[in-house]
Amino acid sequence: MKKSGILNRHLSGALAHLGHTDLVVVCDAGLPIPQGPAVVDLAFRAGVPSFAEVLTGLLDELEVEGAVAASEVREANPDCAALLTGRLPGLELVRHEEFKALTGRARLVVRTGESKPYANVALRCGVPF
């Protein structure tokens, strides 16, 4: 059994199949998930695992060249906004409706147990060189 990094076999496998410019959406438990993208649902109960825990783990595993979140996060969830802007320099902010449409173009959606509004981000994969 793998002893470090991401232990969830579904998430670990899905990450291994990502390529340059693929989108990974990390979302709260309430974001509507469209048909199409692969989904790894990590939600166990409200708040577990948290959005911050999942995002931190994914950023340890992925090379990210860009990120997009809903602009509404600034007012509705300032703690999440601070996390996103602190961890993702150059974060692009768009209206929530536009973010939901972007979710449909994702290759992978990772659902957390987060129960606070607008705890969502789309990560655009980069390359490690």
JORA-V513296 format. One record per residue. N is the residue number from 0. RES is the residue in one small letter. OMEGA is omega in degrees with one decimal (999 if undefined). D_CENTER is the distance of its C-alpha to the mean C-alpha in Angstrom with 2 decimals. Layout:
n={N/N}
res={RES/RES}
omega={OMEGA/OMEGA}
d_center={D_CENTER/D_CENTER}
//
This chain:
n={0/1/2/3/4/5/6/7/8/9/10/11/12/13/14/15/16/17/18/19/20/21/22/23/24/25/26/27/28/29/30/31/32/33/34/35/36/37/38/39/40/41/42/43/44/45/46/47/48/49/50/51/52/53/54/55/56/57/58/59/60/61/62/63/64/65/66/67/68/69/70/71/72/73/74/75/76/77/78/79/80/81/82/83/84/85/86/87/88/89/90/91/92/93/94/95/96/97/98/99/100/101/102/103/104/105/106/107/108/109/110/111/112/113/114/115/116/117/118/119/120/121/122/123/124/125/126/127/128}
res={m/k/k/s/g/i/l/n/r/h/l/s/g/a/l/a/h/l/g/h/t/d/l/v/v/v/c/d/a/g/l/p/i/p/q/g/p/a/v/v/d/l/a/f/r/a/g/v/p/s/f/a/e/v/l/t/g/l/l/d/e/l/e/v/e/g/a/v/a/a/s/e/v/r/e/a/n/p/d/c/a/a/l/l/t/g/r/l/p/g/l/e/l/v/r/h/e/e/f/k/a/l/t/g/r/a/r/l/v/v/r/t/g/e/s/k/p/y/a/n/v/a/l/r/c/g/v/p/f}
omega={177.9/-176.8/177.3/-177.3/-177.8/-177.7/-178.4/-173.5/179.6/-179.6/179.5/178.7/-180.0/179.2/-179.1/-178.3/-178.1/177.7/-178.8/179.3/174.9/178.8/172.7/177.7/173.8/-170.5/173.8/-176.2/-175.3/-177.9/176.5/-178.6/-178.2/172.4/175.0/-176.1/169.3/-178.6/170.0/-176.4/-179.4/-175.1/179.2/173.0/-177.4/177.9/-176.7/-9.9/-179.2/175.6/-177.9/179.6/-178.0/179.7/179.5/178.4/179.5/179.3/173.9/-174.0/-171.8/166.1/-175.8/179.4/177.2/-179.2/-179.4/175.5/178.0/-179.5/-179.4/-179.9/-177.5/-178.6/-171.7/-176.0/-175.1/178.4/178.5/178.3/179.0/177.2/-177.6/-178.4/178.3/-176.9/-173.5/178.6/-179.2/178.6/176.7/178.3/179.5/176.7/-175.3/178.8/177.1/177.8/179.2/177.0/177.4/179.3/179.0/179.0/-179.3/173.5/-177.1/172.5/177.2/-177.1/177.9/176.0/-177.5/-179.7/176.2/-174.4/172.4/174.4/-175.5/174.8/172.7/-179.8/176.5/-175.7/174.5/176.0/-174.1/178.2/999}
d_center={25.30/22.66/23.07/20.35/16.77/14.55/17.11/15.49/17.27/15.18/11.94/14.23/15.98/13.18/11.97/15.68/16.04/13.69/15.75/16.10/14.37/12.29/9.02/5.83/3.86/1.80/5.34/8.69/11.62/13.20/11.23/13.52/12.32/14.80/16.88/16.13/12.81/12.83/11.20/10.84/11.53/11.65/13.05/16.49/17.75/16.93/14.95/14.77/12.57/11.33/7.98/9.65/10.75/7.73/6.13/9.80/10.37/7.97/9.48/12.74/12.43/11.19/13.13/11.20/13.61/11.92/9.19/9.62/9.39/12.14/15.31/16.21/13.95/16.83/19.37/17.75/15.60/17.03/15.76/12.08/13.36/15.20/12.42/10.39/13.74/14.96/12.37/11.68/15.21/15.78/12.80/13.86/14.24/15.23/16.60/14.56/16.54/15.64/11.87/12.58/14.69/12.17/10.06/13.34/13.35/10.22/11.46/8.89/6.93/5.98/7.72/8.61/12.08/11.43/14.27/14.23/13.87/11.29/8.66/5.98/4.71/5.41/6.32/9.89/11.40/14.64/17.61/19.00/22.35}
//
